[in-house]
């Protein structure tokens, strides 16, 4: 709670009993008439009123906007049984229950509230400040009472809203709101328990449906992949399964086309072609990074509605052929249905006529595997800097792939025989090794720069003073604050440095890394495949050892597991199987966490300097460090 007028304030958590709202009514009237506001009006509330005025919302709105048909929604499909069980209890009372989607469009409502005009859109752009908009923005339970609302017609209404979160990734899918007559004299709102119970029940229904559809998709994939050597891909907008043969044949562009094909088939469409699950299957999954045809080298969208060879299979789903880019061949795409809705697609890929399946050695190399935004940004920046053969510094936590990427960058520019020095193995034996490499025009790869002895650091600094364009590539793991000499080296290379993200910051890349980390094929031992539940556990694990730790796990499973079939969650180590104790961070929180870590690295762990560089108070930095378990 920040500030109050007569004790009244919009709240997102339990608070003491709330006094009368008369002072706040007076403040609202002064705001609407353009007069100065009294002291103590919460800044957040004034900002919400100002946004409503900026959006052109009329406070005396008499009739809501013309209703539109509720958008197709998997959220509504899952929530309807829960809501319909509650509807009879609202008929005789003075309260209402409302479900919205993530854009605050009303999907379902029942009951009545004094003075309530049935609004069909609860966004601030339409009706100004309200509890649903507040719950959506804060991702927490939110209450708004009487004059805290912007609209006149809600001045005697109290409402409490709870966000509905996607069970698989925590994405906000919508809100549940309970509204009643003004009830600001007690806290929490009398309907808070009902709103929270309803949201919890809807999330449980979503989870059950998600698991069922994922099992159906996995079953379809395994049936299609039963033929030895079959190149099979299964996608639903959130999950992507590739057989080893498909991983060997398909370029990233071809996979991107199949991702868009799954989306265009409308995972969740009913038999009429209307999408039911777009609210769940479109955002947040692997297809988000390939929503355009950029990866495939074309700007034209894939249009599976116009296949050149379309037939209806035995299950009633329309299968069709789709030609893939990069000479990958033709995919026979079959929609996968469950309970009358399309939940994903299975594609069986045939190589071009006369060509055999590409060998697995043509898969993307481990150093470049990954399509998440943090990884693509880091590797693209490193590749651009490495082209000039000037010094380059790769930093990051242990096991993030610095050396693998360094070797890839050297090979890409033609430095196939670099001088490799590993400072972790002890002091450099040859004092003139830097000058010798430079004289022979060979690139120098220096691993573990943080382990260099002081004389070696001094020699390296002297080399860079004399030859600032030396073909030097260093890897550095910032474990402890650097000494003055090493800090000078880091400062020299600061403008040509790239920080590789930790694996926990790029969980979407794990599915692409797994086939790259698996050992080569062994006669009599089937290649590793993974259940969706196991994949989700891998993606949620924080991986303190990063790619190195993941590689050890994959190798151990490949060599020692005694059962056939996909790896199940129960086979994973306890720490991986049980998941992290803390919640999974949102993309914005991950970005903030990365910025904090980078600032701490740049300032040798000095929190005061890191906070100053970030423009925040030191106390704020300490709070965020605790929140992110750093």
Secondary structure, DSSP 8 states (H G I E B T S, - for coil): ----BTTB--BSS--S-----HHHHHHHHHHHTT----TT--HHHHHHHHHHHHHT--TT--S----------HHHHHHHHHHHHHHHHHTTSSEEEEEEETT-BEEEEEE--TT----SB-SHHHH-S-HHHHHHHHTS-EEEEGGGSSSGGGTTEEEEEEEEE-TTT--EEEEEEEEEE--TTSSS-TTHHHHHHHHHHHHHHHHHHHHHHHHHHHHHHHHHTTSTT-EEEEE-SS-EEE-HHHHHH--HHHHHHHHHHHHHTTTTB-TTS-BS-HHHHSSSSGGGGGSSSGGGT--S---GGG-SSEEE-TTS-EEEEEEETTTTEEEEEEEEEETTEEEEEEEEEE--TT-----GGGS--GGG---SHHHHHHHHHHHHHHTT-S-EEEE-STTSSHHHHHHHHHHHTT--S-EEEEGGGSS-S-TTHHHHHHHTT--EEEE-GGG--HHHHHHHHHHHHH-TT--EEEEE---S---HHHHHHHHHTGGGEEE---GGG-GGGHHHHHHHHS---BTTB----B-HHHHHHHHHS--TTHHHHHHHHHHHHHHH----SSB-GGGS-HHHHH--SS----HHHHHHHHHHHHHHHHTTT-HHHHHHHHTS-HHHHHHHHHHTT-
